[in-house]
Amino acid sequence: TAIAAVGIMESVGLAAILTALEILGLIAVVAGGFHTQPDMLARMPEVLEGAGNWAMWAGVLSAGVIAFFAFIGFEDIVNVAEEVIEPERTMPWAIGLTLVISTILYVLVAYVAVMSVPIETLAASTAPLSLLFSQVTAFPALLIAGIASLATLNGVIVQEVMASRVLYGLSNLGHLPGWLGQVNERTRTPLKATLLIGATILVLAMAVPLEALAEWTSRVTLSVFALVNGALIRIKLKEPEPPEGVFRVPMWVPVAGLAACLGFLGSSFVL
């Protein structure tokens, strides 16, 4: 919270360093897996065994809701658009590239996991990533545990920065009290909004079990994504010609996004 309160450059700089460490940890897992099993790609058909099994897909959908937690943050990028140089050019590239890179990394980590450690062993482990890391690399499991802690810290810092900007924006629009939109003269950040977000995160972290917190956070984010996709569909139907310089996507993108979000949300409650 202190870092988020000090300034946007300090927060983004630290987040970039922590992100780099997190990516290095995941790359180490992937590289270690392919080093210990050079024929791993040739064994890909093994992963697809049982593709017609409903129980398997039920597990995939159920885990997918929690796994969606890994993708939280892309929607937050737009909240700092006012603090970005050439946002109309930078933002689409930032969102697109981070989505693609993150997806590739997480798919590779999952693939290495199921190909390197018996499923029963993974299921019985309370720290499967640490188990995988120690299996495929020469480093101790404590190292990836440390990286995971830094990744969590990274997520908290980013969310505090972004959420405080949401409160700032809503305050300026008149939807929240004016004091939440006040910018501190020294730090040039919405200091009071940042402190409120920090206190809220602290209470939730102390009071709610981590898995339940992650699952409900994913559900809330999926709901927001569904609303955004629905809003874009409505805009495209009402305003077929957008203003000059606006980033455009085909209609199938928000339709597919809405269907996917609603599918994951529905499965999270049914399963």
Backbone as CSV, one residue per row, in Angstrom:
resi,resn,N_x,N_y,N_z,CA_x,CA_y,CA_z,C_x,C_y,C_z
1,THR,0.831,-1.207,0.000,0.000,0.000,0.000,0.858,1.246,0.000
2,ALA,1.953,1.192,0.753,2.861,2.345,0.797,3.461,2.608,-0.583
3,ILE,3.852,1.534,-1.269,4.433,1.691,-2.605,3.400,2.249,-3.574
4,ALA,2.172,1.718,-3.517,1.108,2.207,-4.393,0.784,3.662,-4.105
5,ALA,0.949,4.076,-2.855,0.646,5.453,-2.475,1.741,6.421,-2.904
6,VAL,2.981,5.949,-2.987,4.115,6.836,-3.287,4.025,7.406,-4.694
7,GLY,3.687,6.549,-5.681,3.616,7.061,-7.049,3.404,5.963,-8.064
8,ILE,2.919,6.342,-9.239,2.607,5.369,-10.286,3.887,4.768,-10.862
9,MET,4.945,5.567,-11.042,6.182,5.055,-11.633,6.860,4.058,-10.701
10,GLU,6.858,4.360,-9.398,7.446,3.437,-8.427,6.679,2.113,-8.400
11,SER,5.346,2.192,-8.444,4.515,0.994,-8.409,4.709,0.149,-9.662
12,VAL,4.689,0.810,-10.814,4.851,0.093,-12.082,6.257,-0.496,-12.190
13,GLY,7.259,0.253,-11.730,8.631,-0.248,-11.779,8.813,-1.507,-10.954
14,LEU,8.291,-1.503,-9.727,8.394,-2.685,-8.874,7.599,-3.848,-9.466
15,ALA,6.406,-3.536,-9.980,5.584,-4.586,-10.591,6.298,-5.226,-11.780
16,ALA,7.019,-4.427,-12.552,7.760,-4.959,-13.704,8.860,-5.910,-13.248
17,ILE,9.566,-5.540,-12.186,10.636,-6.409,-11.662,10.058,-7.725,-11.155
18,LEU,8.973,-7.647,-10.390,8.354,-8.857,-9.845,7.779,-9.725,-10.960
19,THR,7.223,-9.086,-11.987,6.687,-9.841,-13.126,7.801,-10.603,-13.834
20,ALA,8.948,-9.955,-14.009,10.085,-10.612,-14.664,10.531,-11.838,-13.866
21,LEU,10.588,-11.717,-12.533,10.957,-12.857,-11.688,9.937,-13.981,-11.807
22,GLU,8.653,-13.608,-11.842,7.588,-14.596,-11.970,7.710,-15.350,-13.302
23,ILE,7.942,-14.618,-14.378,8.078,-15.243,-15.703,9.296,-16.164,-15.744
24,LEU,10.408,-15.735,-15.123,11.606,-16.569,-15.089,11.336,-17.883,-14.363
25,GLY,10.550,-17.820,-13.287,10.207,-19.039,-12.552,9.399,-20.000,-13.405
26,LEU,8.432,-19.473,-14.150,7.602,-20.322,-15.013,8.416,-20.879,-16.182
27,ILE,9.295,-20.051,-16.742,10.156,-20.523,-17.838,11.083,-21.638,-17.343
28,ALA,11.561,-21.509,-16.097,12.419,-22.548,-15.529,11.674,-23.874,-15.437
29,VAL,10.399,-23.821,-15.061,9.583,-25.042,-14.983,9.440,-25.671,-16.369
30,VAL,9.088,-24.839,-17.357,8.884,-25.345,-18.721,10.186,-25.898,-19.291
31,ALA,11.266,-25.144,-19.152,12.560,-25.583,-19.684,13.035,-26.859,-18.998
32,GLY,12.849,-26.920,-17.683,13.244,-28.121,-16.946,12.457,-29.338,-17.380
33,GLY,11.159,-29.147,-17.627,10.321,-30.261,-18.065,10.749,-30.812,-19.408
34,PHE,11.016,-29.924,-20.361,11.424,-30.371,-21.691,12.861,-30.909,-21.688
35,HIS,13.688,-30.435,-20.744,15.058,-30.947,-20.650,15.066,-32.368,-20.114
36,THR,14.251,-32.638,-19.103,14.210,-33.982,-18.517,13.471,-34.973,-19.405
37,GLN,12.550,-34.469,-20.244,11.807,-35.344,-21.148,11.803,-34.737,-22.553
38,PRO,12.834,-34.955,-23.321,12.918,-34.364,-24.661,11.796,-34.801,-25.598
39,ASP,11.183,-35.965,-25.321,10.112,-36.474,-26.187,8.727,-36.007,-25.752
40,MET,8.672,-34.975,-24.920,7.400,-34.555,-24.331,6.378,-34.146,-25.387
41,LEU,6.804,-33.422,-26.410,5.862,-32.997,-27.442,5.279,-34.192,-28.197
42,ALA,6.094,-35.216,-28.411,5.628,-36.402,-29.126,4.568,-37.160,-28.324
43,ARG,4.515,-36.916,-27.015,3.549,-37.607,-26.158,2.251,-36.824,-25.996
44,MET,2.067,-35.776,-26.785,0.871,-34.940,-26.650,-0.446,-35.727,-26.755
45,PRO,-0.547,-36.756,-27.625,-1.811,-37.508,-27.682,-2.259,-38.076,-26.338
46,GLU,-1.293,-38.310,-25.411,-1.657,-38.820,-24.093,-2.541,-37.834,-23.339
47,VAL,-2.304,-36.530,-23.563,-3.085,-35.501,-22.858,-4.535,-35.512,-23.328
48,LEU,-4.735,-35.903,-24.594,-6.076,-35.859,-25.177,-6.875,-37.125,-24.911
49,GLU,-6.264,-38.115,-24.230,-6.999,-39.339,-23.912,-8.178,-39.021,-22.994
50,GLY,-9.304,-39.609,-23.278,-10.494,-39.375,-22.460,-11.188,-38.074,-22.768
51,ALA,-10.943,-37.503,-23.965,-11.555,-36.216,-24.311,-13.076,-36.300,-24.354
52,GLY,-13.617,-37.509,-24.517,-15.068,-37.673,-24.530,-15.664,-37.947,-23.170
53,ASN,-14.833,-37.894,-22.141,-15.285,-38.194,-20.782,-15.853,-36.929,-20.129
54,TRP,-17.157,-36.957,-19.785,-17.797,-35.780,-19.203,-17.163,-35.398,-17.868
55,ALA,-16.783,-36.413,-17.079,-16.189,-36.122,-15.769,-14.914,-35.306,-15.921
56,MET,-14.137,-35.604,-16.970,-12.906,-34.856,-17.207,-13.220,-33.397,-17.515
57,TRP,-14.208,-33.162,-18.386,-14.568,-31.793,-18.747,-15.169,-31.041,-17.567
58,ALA,-15.882,-31.765,-16.705,-16.413,-31.129,-15.492,-15.270,-30.625,-14.620
59,GLY,-14.195,-31.427,-14.537,-13.027,-31.000,-13.773,-12.332,-29.817,-14.409
60,VAL,-12.247,-29.842,-15.740,-11.609,-28.734,-16.463,-12.369,-27.434,-16.231
61,LEU,-13.700,-27.491,-16.357,-14.513,-26.285,-16.168,-14.439,-25.781,-14.734
62,SER,-14.501,-26.723,-13.782,-14.456,-26.338,-12.374,-13.126,-25.685,-12.027
63,ALA,-12.021,-26.291,-12.491,-10.698,-25.720,-12.231,-10.485,-24.441,-13.020
64,GLY,-11.144,-24.349,-14.196,-10.964,-23.178,-15.049,-11.417,-21.893,-14.391
65,VAL,-12.444,-21.996,-13.546,-12.945,-20.801,-12.861,-11.866,-20.240,-11.939
66,ILE,-11.208,-21.136,-11.176,-10.138,-20.679,-10.289,-8.919,-20.264,-11.106
67,ALA,-8.632,-21.030,-12.168,-7.483,-20.695,-13.017,-7.659,-19.334,-13.681
68,PHE,-8.912,-18.930,-13.879,-9.174,-17.615,-14.479,-8.597,-16.490,-13.629
69,PHE,-8.374,-16.775,-12.352,-7.764,-15.794,-11.453,-6.428,-15.302,-12.011
70,ALA,-5.742,-16.194,-12.755,-4.444,-15.830,-13.333,-4.573,-14.738,-14.388
71,PHE,-5.768,-14.575,-14.961,-5.956,-13.597,-16.027,-6.527,-12.271,-15.520
72,ILE,-6.712,-12.189,-14.211,-7.218,-10.934,-13.661,-6.139,-9.861,-13.784
73,GLY,-6.515,-8.705,-14.264,-5.572,-7.603,-14.391,-5.576,-6.979,-15.766
74,PHE,-5.969,-7.772,-16.790,-5.982,-7.217,-18.143,-7.004,-6.086,-18.256
75,GLU,-8.143,-6.269,-17.591,-9.166,-5.222,-17.639,-8.724,-3.972,-16.890
76,ASP,-7.781,-4.154,-15.964,-7.314,-3.015,-15.174,-6.420,-2.077,-15.970
77,ILE,-5.856,-2.576,-17.070,-4.939,-1.752,-17.856,-5.611,-0.447,-18.295
78,VAL,-6.903,-0.536,-18.614,-7.595,0.657,-19.115,-7.755,1.721,-18.036
79,ASN,-7.641,1.314,-16.768,-7.841,2.272,-15.683,-6.695,3.272,-15.552
80,VAL,-5.563,2.979,-16.176,-4.445,3.934,-16.141,-4.208,4.522,-17.532
81,ALA,-5.209,4.472,-18.384,-5.062,4.998,-19.746,-4.669,6.471,-19.741
82,GLU,-5.159,7.217,-18.746,-4.845,8.647,-18.681,-3.374,8.888,-18.349
83,GLU,-2.691,7.859,-17.855,-1.292,7.999,-17.472,-0.364,7.303,-18.473
84,VAL,-0.892,7.003,-19.663,-0.135,6.289,-20.702,0.088,7.208,-21.895
85,ILE,1.279,7.135,-22.483,1.572,7.880,-23.711,0.939,7.155,-24.888
86,GLU,0.214,7.853,-25.720,-0.485,7.286,-26.881,-1.327,6.061,-26.514
87,PRO,-2.294,6.221,-25.617,-3.082,5.063,-25.174,-3.834,4.365,-26.297
88,GLU,-4.279,5.129,-27.327,-5.035,4.514,-28.416,-4.186,3.505,-29.182
89,ARG,-2.876,3.677,-29.160,-1.972,2.739,-29.826,-1.411,1.714,-28.836
90,THR,-1.053,2.186,-27.645,-0.366,1.339,-26.669,-1.297,0.322,-26.014
91,MET,-2.520,0.731,-25.653,-3.401,-0.139,-24.876,-3.784,-1.428,-25.602
92,PRO,-4.245,-1.374,-26.864,-4.584,-2.635,-27.543,-3.403,-3.604,-27.638
93,TRP,-2.218,-3.065,-27.931,-1.038,-3.916,-28.000,-0.710,-4.511,-26.636
94,ALA,-0.813,-3.696,-25.584,-0.501,-4.175,-24.230,-1.445,-5.303,-23.824
95,ILE,-2.743,-5.096,-24.038,-3.721,-6.119,-23.656,-3.530,-7.384,-24.490
96,GLY,-3.387,-7.215,-25.802,-3.256,-8.373,-26.684,-2.008,-9.197,-26.414
97,LEU,-0.869,-8.527,-26.302,0.388,-9.249,-26.092,0.421,-9.957,-24.739
98,THR,-0.029,-9.275,-23.691,0.002,-9.911,-22.372,-0.947,-11.098,-22.307
99,LEU,-2.091,-11.009,-22.963,-3.011,-12.146,-23.006,-2.374,-13.343,-23.692
100,VAL,-1.778,-13.116,-24.852,-1.174,-14.211,-25.624,0.000,-14.833,-24.871
101,ILE,0.910,-13.991,-24.361,2.100,-14.491,-23.666,1.706,-15.269,-22.414
102,SER,0.779,-14.725,-21.625,0.350,-15.397,-20.395,-0.307,-16.733,-20.699
103,THR,-1.154,-16.760,-21.717,-1.834,-18.007,-22.076,-0.834,-19.085,-22.477
104,ILE,0.128,-18.715,-23.315,1.144,-19.683,-23.746,1.929,-20.215,-22.543
105,LEU,2.335,-19.318,-21.637,3.108,-19.733,-20.467,2.317,-20.700,-19.592
106,TYR,1.056,-20.362,-19.308,0.264,-21.191,-18.397,-0.090,-22.535,-19.027
107,VAL,-0.349,-22.560,-20.332,-0.630,-23.823,-21.011,0.605,-24.722,-20.978
108,LEU,1.777,-24.148,-21.214,3.011,-24.929,-21.178,3.291,-25.467,-19.775
109,VAL,3.074,-24.646,-18.753,3.291,-25.107,-17.376,2.339,-26.257,-17.044
110,ALA,1.069,-26.114,-17.434,0.091,-27.175,-17.175,0.471,-28.454,-17.913
111,TYR,0.930,-28.303,-19.161,1.321,-29.464,-19.968,2.511,-30.188,-19.331
112,VAL,3.525,-29.422,-18.919,4.692,-30.016,-18.276,4.288,-30.706,-16.974
113,ALA,3.346,-30.114,-16.259,2.916,-30.690,-14.982,2.308,-32.078,-15.167
114,VAL,1.354,-32.188,-16.093,0.657,-33.476,-16.256,1.537,-34.517,-16.934
115,MET,2.590,-34.069,-17.637,3.483,-35.013,-18.301,4.668,-35.411,-17.423
116,SER,4.938,-34.661,-16.361,6.132,-34.904,-15.554,5.842,-35.557,-14.213
117,VAL,4.658,-35.332,-13.669,4.320,-35.854,-12.342,3.021,-36.662,-12.449
118,PRO,2.950,-37.839,-11.852,1.705,-38.610,-11.887,0.522,-37.798,-11.369
119,ILE,-0.633,-37.944,-12.029,-1.816,-37.161,-11.667,-2.182,-37.355,-10.198
120,GLU,-2.082,-38.597,-9.718,-2.429,-38.881,-8.319,-1.521,-38.104,-7.362
121,THR,-0.248,-38.004,-7.726,0.705,-37.262,-6.881,0.394,-35.776,-6.891
122,LEU,0.076,-35.240,-8.076,-0.294,-33.824,-8.171,-1.539,-33.532,-7.349
123,ALA,-2.525,-34.412,-7.468,-3.798,-34.193,-6.772,-3.632,-34.235,-5.255
124,ALA,-2.694,-35.068,-4.790,-2.508,-35.223,-3.342,-1.625,-34.129,-2.747
125,SER,-0.941,-33.372,-3.601,-0.010,-32.359,-3.107,-0.731,-31.071,-2.721
126,THR,-0.296,-30.472,-1.627,-0.838,-29.173,-1.218,-0.104,-28.026,-1.902
127,ALA,1.037,-28.338,-2.518,1.811,-27.323,-3.251,2.304,-27.944,-4.559
128,PRO,1.401,-28.156,-5.517,1.774,-28.879,-6.746,2.848,-28.191,-7.579
129,LEU,2.843,-26.855,-7.607,3.861,-26.167,-8.401,5.248,-26.349,-7.796
130,SER,5.340,-26.304,-6.477,6.625,-26.549,-5.801,7.097,-27.967,-6.058
131,LEU,6.162,-28.920,-6.015,6.485,-30.312,-6.304,7.018,-30.456,-7.733
132,LEU,6.330,-29.832,-8.682,6.753,-29.892,-10.077,8.125,-29.251,-10.254
133,PHE,8.326,-28.105,-9.629,9.595,-27.373,-9.753,10.765,-28.225,-9.270
134,SER,10.591,-28.886,-8.138,11.668,-29.722,-7.596,11.902,-30.964,-8.441
135,GLN,10.861,-31.416,-9.159,10.980,-32.616,-9.988,11.749,-32.335,-11.276
136,VAL,11.517,-31.188,-11.898,12.057,-30.944,-13.244,13.270,-30.025,-13.262
137,THR,13.618,-29.412,-12.118,14.805,-28.558,-12.074,15.732,-29.035,-10.960
138,ALA,16.923,-28.481,-10.952,17.896,-28.838,-9.917,17.814,-27.901,-8.716
139,PHE,16.814,-27.031,-8.707,16.686,-26.033,-7.646,15.730,-26.520,-6.556
140,PRO,15.895,-26.021,-5.327,14.985,-26.419,-4.243,13.595,-25.836,-4.432
141,ALA,12.579,-26.541,-3.901,11.191,-26.098,-4.032,10.966,-24.750,-3.356
142,LEU,11.808,-24.433,-2.359,11.660,-23.167,-1.644,11.812,-21.975,-2.576
143,LEU,12.595,-22.136,-3.647,12.816,-21.035,-4.588,11.523,-20.657,-5.297
144,ILE,10.781,-21.638,-5.815,9.535,-21.331,-6.518,8.482,-20.840,-5.532
145,ALA,8.554,-21.295,-4.275,7.635,-20.786,-3.254,7.875,-19.294,-3.017
146,GLY,9.152,-18.919,-3.011,9.488,-17.499,-2.870,9.009,-16.685,-4.049
147,ILE,9.186,-17.240,-5.265,8.721,-16.544,-6.470,7.195,-16.410,-6.441
148,ALA,6.510,-17.460,-5.975,5.047,-17.402,-5.879,4.604,-16.314,-4.898
149,SER,5.347,-16.168,-3.800,5.023,-15.108,-2.835,5.205,-13.727,-3.463
150,LEU,6.282,-13.568,-4.243,6.510,-12.305,-4.940,5.422,-12.044,-5.978
151,ALA,4.979,-13.119,-6.650,3.904,-12.972,-7.635,2.613,-12.505,-6.974
152,THR,2.347,-13.039,-5.789,1.164,-12.601,-5.044,1.280,-11.132,-4.669
153,LEU,2.460,-10.753,-4.170,2.712,-9.342,-3.829,2.536,-8.464,-5.054
154,ASN,3.014,-8.945,-6.191,2.888,-8.207,-7.444,1.413,-7.966,-7.768
155,GLY,0.612,-9.022,-7.645,-0.821,-8.889,-7.913,-1.495,-7.885,-6.994
156,VAL,-1.084,-7.895,-5.732,-1.686,-6.963,-4.765,-1.345,-5.525,-5.129
157,ILE,-0.079,-5.275,-5.457,0.336,-3.911,-5.813,-0.433,-3.413,-7.030
158,VAL,-0.494,-4.254,-8.061,-1.196,-3.851,-9.288,-2.662,-3.572,-9.007
159,GLN,-3.309,-4.450,-8.231,-4.728,-4.257,-7.948,-4.974,-3.005,-7.114
160,GLU,-4.068,-2.691,-6.190,-4.233,-1.473,-5.387,-4.131,-0.232,-6.274
161,VAL,-3.165,-0.235,-7.187,-3.012,0.903,-8.094,-4.259,1.056,-8.958
162,MET,-4.710,-0.051,-9.552,-5.830,0.008,-10.481,-7.150,0.314,-9.778
163,ALA,-7.394,-0.368,-8.665,-8.673,-0.178,-7.964,-8.818,1.245,-7.440
164,SER,-7.708,1.824,-6.984,-7.766,3.213,-6.501,-8.114,4.164,-7.644
165,ARG,-7.674,3.830,-8.872,-8.021,4.668,-10.035,-9.489,4.509,-10.407
166,VAL,-10.042,3.316,-10.160,-11.478,3.128,-10.398,-12.291,4.017,-9.453
167,LEU,-11.910,4.006,-8.172,-12.598,4.870,-7.201,-12.425,6.342,-7.554
168,TYR,-11.212,6.696,-7.985,-10.929,8.071,-8.411,-11.842,8.473,-9.568
169,GLY,-11.957,7.606,-10.568,-12.787,7.916,-11.723,-14.265,8.011,-11.376
170,LEU,-14.743,7.065,-10.571,-16.160,7.085,-10.174,-16.474,8.311,-9.326
171,SER,-15.491,8.721,-8.509,-15.682,9.928,-7.696,-15.802,11.165,-8.578
172,ASN,-14.942,11.266,-9.599,-14.990,12.413,-10.507,-16.272,12.455,-11.320
173,LEU,-16.878,11.278,-11.537,-18.156,11.216,-12.261,-19.341,11.501,-11.351
174,GLY,-19.078,11.629,-10.046,-20.138,11.933,-9.106,-20.845,10.725,-8.543
175,HIS,-20.307,9.510,-8.796,-20.957,8.290,-8.305,-20.471,7.879,-6.920
176,LEU,-19.359,8.452,-6.457,-18.811,8.160,-5.139,-18.449,9.483,-4.458
177,PRO,-18.245,9.467,-3.128,-17.890,10.702,-2.420,-16.665,11.391,-3.015
178,GLY,-16.655,12.723,-2.961,-15.614,13.519,-3.580,-14.226,13.266,-3.025
179,TRP,-14.125,12.881,-1.737,-12.796,12.715,-1.143,-12.020,11.553,-1.758
180,LEU,-12.736,10.608,-2.381,-12.058,9.492,-3.034,-11.372,9.929,-4.336
181,GLY,-11.766,11.078,-4.865,-11.184,11.570,-6.102,-10.089,12.596,-5.889
182,GLN,-9.719,12.835,-4.632,-8.678,13.823,-4.347,-7.297,13.243,-4.627
183,VAL,-6.475,14.014,-5.340,-5.103,13.612,-5.669,-4.140,14.347,-4.746
184,ASN,-3.283,13.604,-4.074,-2.322,14.196,-3.157,-1.315,15.048,-3.925
185,GLU,-1.052,16.243,-3.446,-0.166,17.168,-4.160,1.269,16.658,-4.236
186,ARG,1.694,15.916,-3.228,3.085,15.465,-3.186,3.290,14.189,-4.001
187,THR,2.431,13.183,-3.800,2.621,11.895,-4.480,1.966,11.859,-5.850
188,ARG,1.017,12.772,-6.113,0.252,12.793,-7.366,-0.532,11.508,-7.567
189,THR,-0.967,10.912,-6.456,-1.799,9.707,-6.496,-3.071,9.953,-5.704
190,PRO,-4.154,9.205,-6.000,-5.368,9.300,-5.174,-5.122,8.600,-3.836
191,LEU,-4.495,9.305,-2.921,-3.962,8.718,-1.695,-5.053,8.095,-0.821
192,LYS,-6.156,8.806,-0.615,-7.213,8.291,0.254,-7.869,7.047,-0.343
193,ALA,-8.056,7.059,-1.647,-8.626,5.882,-2.315,-7.674,4.696,-2.194
194,THR,-6.361,4.940,-2.317,-5.364,3.875,-2.200,-5.369,3.269,-0.805
195,LEU,-5.444,4.117,0.223,-5.473,3.629,1.604,-6.740,2.811,1.865
196,LEU,-7.865,3.231,1.312,-9.117,2.488,1.485,-9.015,1.111,0.835
197,ILE,-8.468,1.050,-0.373,-8.304,-0.230,-1.068,-7.349,-1.137,-0.285
198,GLY,-6.255,-0.572,0.202,-5.302,-1.362,0.988,-5.949,-1.959,2.224
199,ALA,-6.755,-1.158,2.923,-7.440,-1.656,4.123,-8.438,-2.757,3.765
200,THR,-9.138,-2.593,2.655,-10.112,-3.602,2.222,-9.428,-4.923,1.892
201,ILE,-8.306,-4.859,1.168,-7.553,-6.071,0.830,-7.060,-6.764,2.093
202,LEU,-6.588,-5.987,3.054,-6.092,-6.561,4.307,-7.195,-7.316,5.038
203,VAL,-8.374,-6.719,5.136,-9.498,-7.360,5.823,-9.898,-8.660,5.114
204,LEU,-10.006,-8.608,3.788,-10.396,-9.804,3.031,-9.346,-10.905,3.158
205,ALA,-8.062,-10.532,3.093,-6.991,-11.522,3.183,-6.965,-12.201,4.548
206,MET,-7.294,-11.453,5.594,-7.272,-12.008,6.944,-8.535,-12.798,7.282
207,ALA,-9.667,-12.427,6.665,-10.951,-12.981,7.086,-11.470,-14.107,6.202
208,VAL,-11.026,-14.168,4.943,-11.601,-15.127,3.986,-10.545,-16.144,3.577
209,PRO,-10.880,-17.451,3.562,-9.924,-18.459,3.073,-9.466,-18.139,1.660
210,LEU,-8.181,-18.395,1.379,-7.567,-17.972,0.120,-8.277,-18.561,-1.093
211,GLU,-8.592,-19.875,-1.058,-9.212,-20.507,-2.224,-10.595,-19.909,-2.494
212,ALA,-11.368,-19.689,-1.415,-12.698,-19.087,-1.583,-12.583,-17.666,-2.110
213,LEU,-11.578,-16.944,-1.612,-11.363,-15.568,-2.068,-11.007,-15.537,-3.551
214,ALA,-10.128,-16.455,-3.978,-9.738,-16.528,-5.386,-10.932,-16.903,-6.264
215,GLU,-11.741,-17.866,-5.786,-12.875,-18.329,-6.584,-13.917,-17.226,-6.762
216,TRP,-14.238,-16.515,-5.682,-15.245,-15.454,-5.786,-14.699,-14.242,-6.546
217,THR,-13.402,-13.991,-6.417,-12.802,-12.916,-7.216,-12.912,-13.244,-8.698
218,SER,-12.661,-14.507,-9.049,-12.795,-14.926,-10.446,-14.243,-14.776,-10.917
219,ARG,-15.195,-15.139,-10.070,-16.610,-15.025,-10.449,-17.001,-13.560,-10.681
220,VAL,-16.553,-12.698,-9.788,-16.869,-11.271,-9.946,-16.259,-10.734,-11.233
221,THR,-14.995,-11.119,-11.492,-14.326,-10.649,-12.700,-14.996,-11.191,-13.951
222,LEU,-15.395,-12.460,-13.934,-16.125,-13.031,-15.067,-17.430,-12.278,-15.304
223,SER,-18.099,-11.881,-14.217,-19.345,-11.110,-14.343,-19.078,-9.757,-14.990
224,VAL,-17.988,-9.111,-14.569,-17.617,-7.818,-15.161,-17.290,-7.991,-16.637
225,PHE,-16.529,-9.033,-16.971,-16.175,-9.295,-18.373,-17.432,-9.539,-19.209
226,ALA,-18.398,-10.294,-18.634,-19.647,-10.557,-19.356,-20.392,-9.256,-19.634
227,LEU,-20.424,-8.362,-18.641,-21.100,-7.078,-18.816,-20.406,-6.220,-19.872
228,VAL,-19.065,-6.240,-19.863,-18.315,-5.448,-20.838,-18.567,-5.963,-22.253
229,ASN,-18.546,-7.281,-22.425,-18.819,-7.851,-23.742,-20.240,-7.549,-24.193
230,GLY,-21.193,-7.647,-23.257,-22.581,-7.311,-23.581,-22.735,-5.851,-23.968
231,ALA,-22.011,-4.980,-23.249,-22.067,-3.551,-23.562,-21.494,-3.267,-24.942
232,LEU,-20.404,-3.972,-25.303,-19.798,-3.764,-26.616,-20.742,-4.232,-27.733
233,ILE,-21.443,-5.332,-27.495,-22.429,-5.810,-28.480,-23.497,-4.738,-28.693
234,ARG,-23.970,-4.169,-27.599,-25.013,-3.132,-27.686,-24.501,-1.894,-28.426
235,ILE,-23.264,-1.497,-28.120,-22.676,-0.330,-28.789,-22.538,-0.574,-30.288
236,LYS,-22.069,-1.766,-30.648,-21.857,-2.073,-32.069,-23.191,-2.115,-32.824
237,LEU,-24.263,-2.527,-32.155,-25.579,-2.568,-32.796,-26.157,-1.162,-32.956
238,LYS,-25.904,-0.305,-31.962,-26.478,1.046,-31.987,-25.616,2.022,-32.777
239,GLU,-24.274,1.816,-32.732,-23.358,2.748,-33.384,-22.402,1.974,-34.289
240,PRO,-22.851,1.586,-35.472,-21.999,0.780,-36.361,-20.731,1.482,-36.804
241,GLU,-20.740,2.818,-36.826,-19.550,3.570,-37.232,-18.944,4.270,-36.013
242,PRO,-17.838,3.725,-35.472,-17.234,4.341,-34.279,-16.498,5.619,-34.627
243,PRO,-16.170,6.437,-33.618,-15.393,7.661,-33.863,-14.010,7.332,-34.430
244,GLU,-13.379,8.316,-35.001,-12.053,8.153,-35.595,-11.021,7.766,-34.538
245,GLY,-10.161,6.792,-34.862,-9.077,6.406,-33.966,-9.445,5.398,-32.905
246,VAL,-10.684,4.898,-32.905,-11.118,3.932,-31.890,-10.735,2.523,-32.320
247,PHE,-10.204,1.749,-31.390,-9.830,0.366,-31.681,-11.089,-0.466,-31.917
248,ARG,-11.090,-1.258,-32.993,-12.281,-2.028,-33.364,-11.971,-3.520,-33.383
249,VAL,-12.990,-4.316,-33.034,-12.923,-5.775,-33.166,-14.185,-6.241,-33.871
250,PRO,-14.153,-7.399,-34.556,-15.363,-7.924,-35.201,-16.421,-8.277,-34.166
251,MET,-17.672,-8.370,-34.596,-18.776,-8.660,-33.696,-18.614,-9.999,-32.988
252,TRP,-17.983,-10.980,-33.670,-17.875,-12.304,-33.054,-17.017,-12.288,-31.788
253,VAL,-16.138,-11.297,-31.639,-15.265,-11.245,-30.458,-16.074,-11.030,-29.175
254,PRO,-16.902,-9.971,-29.067,-17.694,-9.834,-27.835,-18.740,-10.933,-27.674
255,VAL,-19.269,-11.466,-28.783,-20.245,-12.559,-28.682,-19.589,-13.794,-28.076
256,ALA,-18.396,-14.142,-28.594,-17.665,-15.286,-28.048,-17.241,-15.036,-26.605
257,GLY,-16.829,-13.796,-26.317,-16.431,-13.458,-24.956,-17.582,-13.574,-23.977
258,LEU,-18.757,-13.085,-24.370,-19.933,-13.167,-23.509,-20.316,-14.625,-23.265
259,ALA,-20.318,-15.424,-24.318,-20.679,-16.839,-24.186,-19.689,-17.576,-23.269
260,ALA,-18.400,-17.307,-23.428,-17.391,-17.974,-22.611,-17.521,-17.585,-21.136
261,CYS,-17.709,-16.291,-20.879,-17.838,-15.830,-19.486,-19.061,-16.432,-18.813
262,LEU,-20.194,-16.419,-19.523,-21.413,-16.987,-18.959,-21.277,-18.497,-18.775
263,GLY,-20.570,-19.165,-19.699,-20.353,-20.606,-19.563,-19.548,-20.944,-18.327
264,PHE,-18.455,-20.217,-18.102,-17.637,-20.461,-16.918,-18.402,-20.107,-15.636
265,LEU,-19.157,-19.012,-15.674,-19.926,-18.642,-14.491,-20.962,-19.699,-14.155
266,GLY,-21.683,-20.155,-15.173,-22.702,-21.182,-14.951,-22.107,-22.463,-14.417
267,SER,-20.986,-22.893,-14.985,-20.351,-24.140,-14.556,-19.838,-24.028,-13.132
268,SER,-19.396,-22.814,-12.718,-18.855,-22.653,-11.362,-19.920,-22.899,-10.299
269,PHE,-21.179,-22.587,-10.607,-22.257,-22.800,-9.648,-22.848,-24.204,-9.772
270,VAL,-22.980,-24.695,-11.005,-23.585,-26.018,-11.234,-22.671,-27.124,-10.708
271,LEU,-21.345,-26.986,-10.988,-20.405,-28.049,-10.621,-19.943,-27.938,-9.165
